[in-house]
Amino acid sequence: MPHFDHTLVLPVAPSDWAPPPSGLVVDGVRLEPKDELHVTLVGGRLGAELRRTLGAQRASREVDAVFRRLDWSFSRTGRCLLLRKPFRDGGRQRLAHSVIECIEMPAMAPFHRALGQLLGRELPVPPSHVTLYVAGKDQGIGVPDRRRLRAWTVRMLGAGEPAPRPTAAAAHHG
């Protein structure tokens, strides 16, 4: 079980999916590879809300219990997207870019349904993905829901572009 503090990420073992070996340039933007791969299950805002609403200890227990009930297998899709998101850095407007690969992770929807029940409201289901490359912000772009994914997507990368493609079905079992 990954540790829940203010976020919860599911690490992807390098033996299951090796981090990209080198950077790439897409649409004139130089992106660097992430040196570790993960799937964000609970982002910072949701984590803070859970801790504020339930208390830190109860939030940790409840998130752990829900996490343990689910099968965290996923499959790669080969569908890679270039994302761009404006952000403020020290009063300056900047741009963050990421290349992500969308994945199929059936546990994400029931996990967020259960967390929503704890909070007494329906939660959006974040699009399951793994960030492969970043520029502008080392941690990448948090994508909390499908609406923001659509808003921040510049385009899908084509088959001839230098984003990694799965060579075999990759899966992670949590």
C-alpha positions in Angstrom: 0.0 0.0 0.0 1.4 3.4 -1.0 1.5 5.9 1.9 -1.3 8.5 2.0 -0.4 11.8 3.4 -1.7 14.7 1.3 -1.5 12.8 -2.0 -1.6 9.1 -2.9 0.4 7.8 -5.8 0.8 4.3 -7.1 4.4 3.8 -8.1 5.0 1.9 -11.3 7.9 -0.5 -11.0 10.7 0.0 -13.6 10.5 -3.7 -14.4 6.8 -3.2 -15.4 7.4 0.1 -17.3 10.8 1.6 -17.6 11.1 5.4 -17.4 11.9 7.0 -20.7 15.7 7.0 -21.4 16.1 10.4 -22.9 14.4 13.7 -23.5 12.4 14.7 -26.6 11.2 17.7 -28.5 7.6 18.0 -29.4 6.2 21.1 -31.2 9.4 22.9 -30.4 9.2 22.2 -26.6 12.1 20.3 -25.0 10.7 17.8 -22.5 12.7 15.8 -20.0 11.9 12.2 -19.0 10.4 11.5 -15.6 12.9 9.5 -13.6 10.1 7.6 -11.8 6.7 6.7 -13.1 3.5 6.6 -11.1 -0.3 7.0 -11.3 -1.7 9.7 -9.1 -4.8 8.3 -7.2 -5.4 11.2 -4.9 -4.2 14.7 -5.8 -3.2 17.4 -3.4 -6.5 19.3 -3.3 -8.6 16.1 -2.7 -6.1 14.9 -0.2 -6.3 18.1 1.8 -10.1 18.0 1.7 -10.1 14.4 3.0 -7.7 15.3 5.8 -9.7 18.5 6.7 -13.1 16.7 6.6 -12.2 13.4 8.3 -9.1 14.3 10.2 -5.6 13.1 9.3 -5.8 9.7 11.0 -9.3 8.7 9.9 -8.6 9.9 6.4 -5.4 7.7 6.3 -7.3 4.7 7.6 -10.3 5.1 5.3 -8.2 5.7 2.1 -6.1 2.7 3.1 -9.2 0.5 3.5 -10.7 1.5 0.2 -7.3 1.1 -1.6 -6.8 -2.4 -0.3 -10.3 -3.6 -1.5 -9.4 -2.9 -5.2 -7.3 -4.5 -7.9 -4.9 -1.9 -9.1 -4.0 -3.6 -12.4 -3.8 -1.4 -15.4 -3.1 -1.7 -19.1 -1.2 0.6 -21.4 -3.1 2.1 -24.3 -0.2 3.7 -26.3 -2.4 6.8 -26.5 0.0 9.7 -25.7 -1.1 13.3 -25.3 0.9 16.6 -25.2 -0.5 18.8 -22.4 0.0 22.5 -21.8 -1.1 24.3 -18.6 -0.4 27.9 -17.7 0.7 28.5 -14.0 2.1 31.3 -11.9 5.6 31.1 -10.6 6.8 34.0 -8.4 4.2 36.3 -10.0 5.3 35.4 -13.5 3.0 33.6 -15.9 4.7 30.4 -17.2 3.7 27.3 -19.1 4.1 23.7 -18.0 4.1 20.9 -20.6 3.8 17.1 -20.2 3.6 14.1 -22.3 1.3 11.5 -20.7 0.2 8.0 -21.7 -3.4 7.3 -21.0 -4.0 3.9 -19.3 -6.9 1.7 -18.5 -7.3 1.3 -14.7 -10.7 0.0 -13.8 -10.3 0.6 -10.1 -10.1 4.4 -10.4 -13.9 4.9 -10.7 -14.9 2.8 -7.7 -12.1 4.3 -5.6 -13.3 7.8 -6.3 -16.9 6.8 -5.7 -15.9 5.5 -2.3 -13.9 8.6 -1.4 -16.9 10.7 -2.5 -19.1 8.8 -0.1 -16.7 9.6 2.7 -17.0 13.3 1.8 -20.8 13.2 1.1 -20.5 14.3 -2.5 -19.8 12.9 -5.9 -16.2 13.2 -7.1 -15.0 13.5 -10.6 -12.9 10.5 -11.7 -9.4 11.6 -12.7 -8.3 10.3 -16.1 -5.9 7.4 -15.4 -2.5 8.2 -16.9 1.3 8.1 -16.4 3.4 11.2 -17.0 6.4 10.3 -19.1 7.9 13.7 -19.9 7.8 17.2 -18.4 8.9 20.8 -19.1 8.3 23.9 -17.0 7.3 22.0 -13.9 9.3 18.9 -12.7 6.3 17.3 -11.1 4.2 17.6 -14.2 0.6 18.7 -14.6 -2.0 17.5 -12.1 -5.1 16.4 -14.1 -8.0 16.1 -11.7 -10.8 15.4 -14.2 -11.7 14.9 -17.8 -12.8 18.5 -18.4 -9.3 19.8 -17.5 -7.7 17.0 -19.5 -9.6 18.2 -22.6 -8.7 21.9 -21.8 -5.0 21.2 -21.4 -4.6 18.8 -24.3 -2.7 20.3 -27.2 -2.9 17.2 -29.3 -2.5 13.4 -29.4 1.0 12.3 -30.5 1.1 10.4 -33.7 2.5 6.9 -34.2 5.7 8.3 -35.9 6.5 10.7 -33.0 9.1 9.9 -30.4 6.9 9.0 -27.5 7.3 5.4 -26.2 4.8 2.9 -27.3 4.0 -0.3 -25.5 5.7 -3.3 -26.9 3.7 -5.8 -24.9 0.7 -5.6 -22.6 2.1 -4.0 -19.4 0.3 -4.4 -16.1 0.9 -3.6 -12.5 -0.9 -5.6 -9.8 -1.2 -3.7 -6.5 
